[in-house]
């Protein structure tokens, strides 16, 4: 399923996550939760000065925003380029809001630099 065809989550699910989301971004929450419930995302990471690298991200889902979500990202179909990150579900949904915002601006599917910093453990 592509991002423009995403089905928004119902109000009950959105209300659970709303307190964990900043006000200006809440309007994207229904679609971000809809994306979260799909458990997978295909896109491409833009590399400065180079070609984009395709990726497949997959994750477990939870009904509670404080539960943990483990996300695995596989780049270029290469098992040696597989990375995992674990974070609160609410934080991961926030990363998916960033994916939606990026798609809205550029028509490309990609995570934010902040997400990749966490994935590559650059902030530890």
Backbone as a printed PyTorch tensor [residue, N CA C, xyz], in Angstrom:
tensor([[[  0.8530,  -1.1840,   0.0000],
         [  0.0000,   0.0000,   0.0000],
         [  0.8920,   1.2380,   0.0000]],

        [[  0.5170,   2.2170,  -0.7960],
         [  1.3040,   3.4430,  -0.8590],
         [  0.7730,   4.4700,   0.1480]],

        [[  1.5890,   5.4380,   0.4640],
         [  1.2260,   6.4410,   1.4630],
         [ -0.0630,   7.1950,   1.1050]],

        [[ -0.2620,   7.6010,  -0.1580],
         [ -1.5140,   8.3000,  -0.4560],
         [ -2.7730,   7.4550,  -0.2190]],

        [[ -2.6340,   6.1360,  -0.2040],
         [ -3.7820,   5.2480,  -0.0080],
         [ -3.9600,   4.8070,   1.4440]],

        [[ -3.1610,   5.3610,   2.3510],
         [ -3.2390,   4.9840,   3.7630],
         [ -4.6180,   5.2430,   4.3380]],

        [[ -5.0770,   4.3140,   5.1210],
         [ -6.3490,   4.4970,   5.8240],
         [ -6.0220,   5.0230,   7.2210]],

        [[ -6.6500,   6.1290,   7.6160],
         [ -6.3710,   6.6760,   8.9440],
         [ -6.9090,   5.7670,  10.0450]],

        [[ -6.2340,   5.8120,  11.1850],
         [ -6.6840,   5.0520,  12.3550],
         [ -7.9750,   5.6690,  12.8810]],

        [[ -8.7190,   4.8860,  13.6550],
         [ -9.9600,   5.4210,  14.2090],
         [ -9.6700,   6.3470,  15.3990]],

        [[-10.6760,   7.1200,  15.7810],
         [-10.5190,   8.1280,  16.8340],
         [-10.0630,   7.5310,  18.1570]],

        [[-10.5290,   6.3320,  18.4660],
         [-10.1560,   5.6790,  19.7240],
         [ -8.6400,   5.4670,  19.7960]],

        [[ -8.0530,   4.9820,  18.7040],
         [ -6.6090,   4.7550,  18.6580],
         [ -5.8390,   6.0690,  18.7060]],

        [[ -6.3470,   7.0680,  18.0270],
         [ -5.6810,   8.3760,  17.9850],
         [ -5.6710,   9.0170,  19.3710]],

        [[ -6.7670,   8.8940,  20.1010],
         [ -6.8510,   9.4940,  21.4370],
         [ -5.8150,   8.9080,  22.3890]],

        [[ -5.4850,   7.6430,  22.2280],
         [ -4.4940,   7.0010,  23.0870],
         [ -3.1070,   7.6130,  22.8540]],

        [[ -2.7870,   7.9370,  21.6030],
         [ -1.4760,   8.4710,  21.2580],
         [ -1.4010,  10.0010,  21.3400]],

        [[ -2.5180,  10.6800,  21.3050],
         [ -2.5410,  12.1500,  21.2550],
         [ -1.7220,  12.8260,  22.3500]],

        [[ -1.7870,  12.3900,  23.6110],
         [ -0.9920,  13.0780,  24.6410],
         [  0.5250,  12.9920,  24.4160]],

        [[  0.9580,  12.0740,  23.5890],
         [  2.3830,  11.8850,  23.3240],
         [  2.8430,  12.6320,  22.0720]],

        [[  1.9440,  13.3690,  21.4630],
         [  2.2270,  14.0430,  20.1930],
         [  2.0250,  15.5460,  20.3480]],

        [[  2.9750,  16.3250,  19.8650],
         [  2.8580,  17.7750,  19.9470],
         [  1.6740,  18.2580,  19.1170]],

        [[  1.0280,  19.2950,  19.6030],
         [ -0.2080,  19.8110,  19.0080],
         [ -0.1370,  20.0270,  17.4890]],

        [[  0.8380,  20.7280,  16.9500],
         [  0.7940,  20.9790,  15.5040],
         [  0.9060,  19.7160,  14.6470]],

        [[  1.4330,  18.6570,  15.2320],
         [  1.6190,  17.4130,  14.4710],
         [  0.4510,  16.4410,  14.6280]],

        [[ -0.4630,  16.7360,  15.5220],
         [ -1.5640,  15.7940,  15.7940],
         [ -2.4480,  15.5340,  14.5870]],

        [[ -2.5240,  16.4730,  13.6760],
         [ -3.3820,  16.2550,  12.5070],
         [ -2.8580,  15.1140,  11.6260]],

        [[ -1.5700,  14.7790,  11.7840],
         [ -0.9810,  13.6740,  11.0180],
         [ -1.0690,  12.3470,  11.7540]],

        [[ -1.4700,  12.3930,  13.0050],
         [ -1.4980,  11.2010,  13.8470],
         [ -2.3830,  10.0720,  13.3000]],

        [[ -3.6010,  10.3300,  12.8180],
         [ -4.4230,   9.2280,  12.2960],
         [ -3.7340,   8.4510,  11.1620]],

        [[ -3.0820,   9.1580,  10.2520],
         [ -2.4100,   8.4800,   9.1470],
         [ -1.1100,   7.8120,   9.6090]],

        [[ -0.4070,   8.4270,  10.5660],
         [  0.8160,   7.8130,  11.0910],
         [  0.4940,   6.5030,  11.8030]],

        [[ -0.5890,   6.4850,  12.5660],
         [ -0.9970,   5.2440,  13.2360],
         [ -1.4510,   4.2230,  12.2010]],

        [[ -2.1330,   4.6790,  11.1530],
         [ -2.5100,   3.7770,  10.0590],
         [ -1.2880,   3.1360,   9.4330]],

        [[ -0.2280,   3.9160,   9.2350],
         [  1.0290,   3.3920,   8.7020],
         [  1.6720,   2.4400,   9.7040]],

        [[  1.6600,   2.8000,  10.9710],
         [  2.2140,   1.9620,  12.0400],
         [  1.5590,   0.5780,  12.0280]],

        [[  0.2560,   0.5370,  11.8460],
         [ -0.4830,  -0.7270,  11.8630],
         [ -0.1520,  -1.6210,  10.6620]],

        [[  0.4440,  -1.0620,   9.6140],
         [  0.8310,  -1.8660,   8.4500],
         [  2.0610,  -2.7270,   8.7260]],

        [[  2.8550,  -2.3670,   9.7250],
         [  4.0320,  -3.1150,  10.1740],
         [  5.1910,  -3.1420,   9.1870]],

        [[  5.1150,  -2.4190,   8.0970],
         [  6.2020,  -2.4180,   7.1130],
         [  6.1630,  -1.1470,   6.2700]],

        [[  7.3290,  -0.8010,   5.7520],
         [  7.4500,   0.3800,   4.9070],
         [  8.6100,   0.1620,   3.9450]],

        [[  8.3830,   0.4580,   2.6870],
         [  9.4460,   0.3970,   1.6880],
         [  9.7360,   1.8060,   1.2240]],

        [[ 11.0080,   2.1140,   1.1100],
         [ 11.3980,   3.4460,   0.6690],
         [ 12.8260,   3.4430,   0.1760]],

        [[ 13.4180,   4.6300,   0.1600],
         [ 14.8080,   4.7610,  -0.2780],
         [ 15.4600,   5.8870,   0.5050]],

        [[ 16.6610,   5.5990,   1.0120],
         [ 17.4220,   6.5960,   1.7620],
         [ 18.2430,   7.4180,   0.7900]],

        [[ 18.0030,   8.7240,   0.7940],
         [ 18.7440,   9.6350,  -0.0710],
         [ 20.1550,   9.7820,   0.4720]],

        [[ 21.1330,   9.5810,  -0.3870],
         [ 22.5410,   9.7220,  -0.0360],
         [ 23.0670,  10.9650,  -0.7370]],

        [[ 23.6260,  11.8870,   0.0470],
         [ 24.1740,  13.1130,  -0.5380],
         [ 25.2450,  12.7810,  -1.5660]],

        [[ 25.0650,  13.2960,  -2.7650],
         [ 26.0410,  13.0890,  -3.8150],
         [ 26.0330,  11.6970,  -4.4190]],

        [[ 25.0250,  10.8950,  -4.1050],
         [ 24.9760,   9.5360,  -4.6360],
         [ 23.5540,   9.1020,  -4.9340]],

        [[ 23.4270,   7.8470,  -5.2980],
         [ 22.1100,   7.2970,  -5.5770],
         [ 21.4060,   6.9320,  -4.2770]],

        [[ 20.0990,   6.9220,  -4.3150],
         [ 19.3180,   6.5120,  -3.1530],
         [ 19.4560,   5.0070,  -2.9480]],

        [[ 19.4330,   4.5860,  -1.6780],
         [ 19.5580,   3.1700,  -1.3310],
         [ 18.1840,   2.6700,  -0.8800]],

        [[ 17.6250,   1.6760,  -1.5610],
         [ 16.3090,   1.1770,  -1.1620],
         [ 16.3710,   0.4730,   0.1870]],

        [[ 15.2660,   0.5590,   0.9200],
         [ 15.1850,  -0.1280,   2.2090],
         [ 13.7990,  -0.7020,   2.4090]],

        [[ 13.7440,  -1.6850,   3.2960],
         [ 12.4750,  -2.2170,   3.7950],
         [ 12.5690,  -2.1560,   5.3080]],

        [[ 11.6350,  -1.4720,   5.9210],
         [ 11.5650,  -1.3970,   7.3800],
         [ 10.3780,  -2.2330,   7.8350]],

        [[ 10.5550,  -2.9410,   8.9310],
         [  9.4550,  -3.7160,   9.5110],
         [  9.5330,  -3.5670,  11.0210]],

        [[  8.3770,  -3.6920,  11.6710],
         [  8.3190,  -3.4880,  13.1100],
         [  7.1460,  -4.2380,  13.7060]],

        [[  7.2250,  -4.4270,  15.0240],
         [  6.0940,  -4.9950,  15.7510],
         [  5.1880,  -3.8310,  16.1650]],

        [[  3.9310,  -4.1190,  16.4060],
         [  3.0300,  -3.0530,  16.8460],
         [  2.5200,  -3.3510,  18.2520]],

        [[  2.1200,  -2.2910,  18.9120],
         [  1.5910,  -2.3750,  20.2670],
         [  0.4020,  -1.4350,  20.3630]],

        [[ -0.5150,  -1.7270,  21.2450],
         [ -1.6790,  -0.8530,  21.3980],
         [ -1.4180,   0.2880,  22.3740]],

        [[ -0.3320,   0.1930,  23.1440],
         [ -0.0330,   1.2350,  24.1280],
         [  1.1790,   2.0630,  23.7070]],

        [[  1.0700,   3.3840,  23.7890],
         [  2.1690,   4.2560,  23.3580],
         [  3.4500,   4.0980,  24.1740]],

        [[  3.3440,   3.6110,  25.4170],
         [  4.5550,   3.4740,  26.2370],
         [  5.2370,   2.1180,  26.0660]],

        [[  4.6020,   1.2040,  25.3730],
         [  5.2320,  -0.0840,  25.0730],
         [  6.3530,   0.1290,  24.0570]],

        [[  7.2100,  -0.8540,  23.9600],
         [  8.3490,  -0.7380,  23.0490],
         [  8.0300,  -1.3060,  21.6710]],

        [[  8.5650,  -0.6360,  20.6720],
         [  8.4890,  -1.1020,  19.2910],
         [  9.9130,  -1.3410,  18.8190]],

        [[ 10.1370,  -2.5160,  18.2360],
         [ 11.4360,  -2.8160,  17.6490],
         [ 11.3030,  -2.7150,  16.1340]],

        [[ 12.1150,  -1.8770,  15.5500],
         [ 12.0920,  -1.6670,  14.0980],
         [ 13.3880,  -2.1960,  13.4970]],

        [[ 13.2290,  -2.9430,  12.4290],
         [ 14.3810,  -3.4870,  11.6930],
         [ 14.3670,  -2.8660,  10.3050]],

        [[ 15.5110,  -2.3680,   9.8690],
         [ 15.6350,  -1.7660,   8.5460],
         [ 16.6920,  -2.5430,   7.7660]],

        [[ 16.2880,  -3.0310,   6.6100],
         [ 17.1630,  -3.7850,   5.7180],
         [ 17.4170,  -2.9280,   4.4810]],

        [[ 18.6870,  -2.6030,   4.2400],
         [ 19.0460,  -1.7580,   3.1040],
         [ 19.4890,  -2.6150,   1.9260]],

        [[ 19.0020,  -2.2570,   0.7610],
         [ 19.4440,  -2.8370,  -0.5040],
         [ 19.3170,  -4.3640,  -0.5410]],

        [[ 18.3890,  -4.9160,   0.2560],
         [ 18.1820,  -6.3610,   0.2700],
         [ 19.3710,  -7.1520,   0.7830]],

        [[ 20.2950,  -6.4930,   1.4720],
         [ 21.5360,  -7.1140,   1.9180],
         [ 21.4790,  -7.3560,   3.4290]],

        [[ 21.5070,  -8.6160,   3.8480],
         [ 21.4120,  -8.9620,   5.2720],
         [ 22.5220,  -8.3180,   6.0990]],

        [[ 23.6780,  -8.0420,   5.4940],
         [ 24.7690,  -7.3810,   6.2130],
         [ 24.4690,  -5.9090,   6.4580]],

        [[ 23.4840,  -5.3860,   5.7680],
         [ 23.0800,  -3.9900,   5.9450],
         [ 21.7310,  -3.9200,   6.6570]],

        [[ 21.5910,  -4.7230,   7.6810],
         [ 20.3660,  -4.7830,   8.4720],
         [ 20.6470,  -4.1810,   9.8520]],

        [[ 19.7500,  -3.2920,  10.2880],
         [ 19.9240,  -2.5980,  11.5600],
         [ 18.6170,  -2.6340,  12.3360]],

        [[ 18.7130,  -2.6080,  13.6590],
         [ 17.5270,  -2.5960,  14.5170],
         [ 17.6220,  -1.4780,  15.5320]],

        [[ 16.4580,  -0.9580,  15.8840],
         [ 16.3620,   0.0520,  16.9380],
         [ 15.0840,  -0.2310,  17.7220]],

        [[ 15.1410,   0.0030,  19.0300],
         [ 13.9670,  -0.1660,  19.8760],
         [ 13.6800,   1.1710,  20.5430]],

        [[ 12.4170,   1.5560,  20.5210],
         [ 11.9860,   2.8080,  21.1500],
         [ 10.5330,   2.6850,  21.5580]],

        [[ 10.0830,   3.6470,  22.3680],
         [  8.6700,   3.6470,  22.7370],
         [  7.8250,   3.7630,  21.4840]],

        [[  6.6870,   3.1140,  21.4900],
         [  5.7880,   3.1520,  20.3310],
         [  5.4000,   4.5740,  19.9660]],

        [[  5.1810,   5.4140,  20.9680],
         [  4.8150,   6.8110,  20.6930],
         [  5.9410,   7.5340,  19.9580]],

        [[  7.1770,   7.2390,  20.3140],
         [  8.3240,   7.8560,  19.6410],
         [  8.4330,   7.3470,  18.2100]],

        [[  8.1750,   6.0570,  18.0110],
         [  8.2380,   5.5120,  16.6570],
         [  7.1270,   6.0910,  15.7830]],

        [[  5.9300,   6.2410,  16.3500],
         [  4.8280,   6.8590,  15.5940],
         [  5.2120,   8.2860,  15.2100]],

        [[  5.9200,   8.9740,  16.0840],
         [  6.4130,  10.3120,  15.7580],
         [  7.3790,  10.2580,  14.5680]],

        [[  8.2070,   9.2300,  14.5090],
         [  9.0980,   9.0440,  13.3510],
         [  8.2880,   8.8140,  12.0760]],

        [[  7.1730,   8.1100,  12.2090],
         [  6.3140,   7.8730,  11.0390],
         [  5.6150,   9.1620,  10.6060]],

        [[  5.3300,  10.0510,  11.5470],
         [  4.8020,  11.3720,  11.1680],
         [  5.8420,  12.0860,  10.3040]],

        [[  7.1120,  11.9810,  10.6850],
         [  8.1850,  12.5830,   9.8830],
         [  8.2250,  11.9840,   8.4750]],

        [[  7.9960,  10.6740,   8.3740],
         [  7.9430,  10.0240,   7.0580],
         [  6.8270,  10.6590,   6.2210]],

        [[  5.6650,  10.8560,   6.8410],
         [  4.5330,  11.4620,   6.1280],
         [  4.8420,  12.8930,   5.7050]],

        [[  5.4860,  13.6560,   6.5880],
         [  5.8430,  15.0400,   6.2560],
         [  6.8560,  15.0800,   5.1150]],

        [[  7.8250,  14.1830,   5.1430],
         [  8.8120,  14.1060,   4.0600],
         [  8.1230,  13.7590,   2.7510]],

        [[  7.2020,  12.8030,   2.8090],
         [  6.4790,  12.4160,   1.5980],
         [  5.6640,  13.5920,   1.0570]],

        [[  5.0510,  14.3250,   1.9570],
         [  4.2430,  15.4820,   1.5460],
         [  5.1030,  16.5280,   0.8300]],

        [[  6.3340,  16.7280,   1.3190],
         [  7.2330,  17.7330,   0.7350],
         [  7.9050,  17.2500,  -0.5390]],

        [[  8.3800,  15.9890,  -0.5500],
         [  9.2830,  15.5380,  -1.6120],
         [  8.7410,  14.4110,  -2.4870]],

        [[  7.6220,  13.8170,  -2.0620],
         [  7.0480,  12.6540,  -2.7540],
         [  7.9730,  11.4510,  -2.7090]],

        [[  8.8710,  11.4100,  -1.7180],
         [  9.7320,  10.2550,  -1.5030],
         [  9.4390,   9.6740,  -0.1250]],

        [[  9.6570,   8.3740,   0.0120],
         [  9.4310,   7.6840,   1.2840],
         [ 10.7820,   7.4710,   1.9440]],

        [[ 10.9960,   8.1500,   3.0600],
         [ 12.2610,   8.0380,   3.7790],
         [ 12.0590,   8.4810,   5.2270]],

        [[ 12.8750,   7.9360,   6.1100],
         [ 12.8730,   8.3600,   7.5020],
         [ 13.7050,   9.6360,   7.6480]],

        [[ 13.5880,  10.2630,   8.8010],
         [ 14.3350,  11.4950,   9.0760],
         [ 15.7700,  11.1860,   9.4920]],

        [[ 16.6110,  12.2060,   9.4670],
         [ 17.9900,  12.0580,   9.9280],
         [ 18.0190,  11.6540,  11.3970]],

        [[ 17.0820,  12.1670,  12.1820],
         [ 17.0100,  11.8220,  13.6040],
         [ 16.7830,  10.3240,  13.7820]],

        [[ 15.8700,   9.7600,  12.9920],
         [ 15.6220,   8.3170,  13.0620],
         [ 16.8940,   7.5350,  12.7240]],

        [[ 17.5700,   7.9380,  11.6510],
         [ 18.7810,   7.2130,  11.2470],
         [ 19.8830,   7.3290,  12.2940]],

        [[ 19.9510,   8.4600,  12.9710],
         [ 20.9490,   8.6110,  14.0580],
         [ 20.6640,   7.5860,  15.1580]],

        [[ 19.3820,   7.3970,  15.4870],
         [ 19.0130,   6.3890,  16.4910],
         [ 19.2990,   4.9870,  15.9760]],

        [[ 18.9300,   4.7300,  14.7320],
         [ 19.1320,   3.4140,  14.1350],
         [ 20.6170,   3.0220,  14.1230]],

        [[ 21.4680,   3.9720,  13.8030],
         [ 22.9060,   3.7110,  13.7120],
         [ 23.6180,   3.9300,  15.0550]],

        [[ 22.8140,   4.2350,  16.0900],
         [ 23.3210,   4.4570,  17.4460],
         [ 24.4050,   5.5380,  17.4910]],

        [[ 24.1760,   6.6060,  16.7740],
         [ 25.1500,   7.7000,  16.7170],
         [ 25.0520,   8.6390,  17.9120]],

        [[ 23.9470,   8.5860,  18.6380],
         [ 23.7430,   9.4880,  19.7730],
         [ 24.0380,   8.8380,  21.1100]],

        [[ 24.5550,   7.6260,  21.1030],
         [ 24.8110,   6.9230,  22.3670],
         [ 26.1950,   7.2290,  22.8820]]])
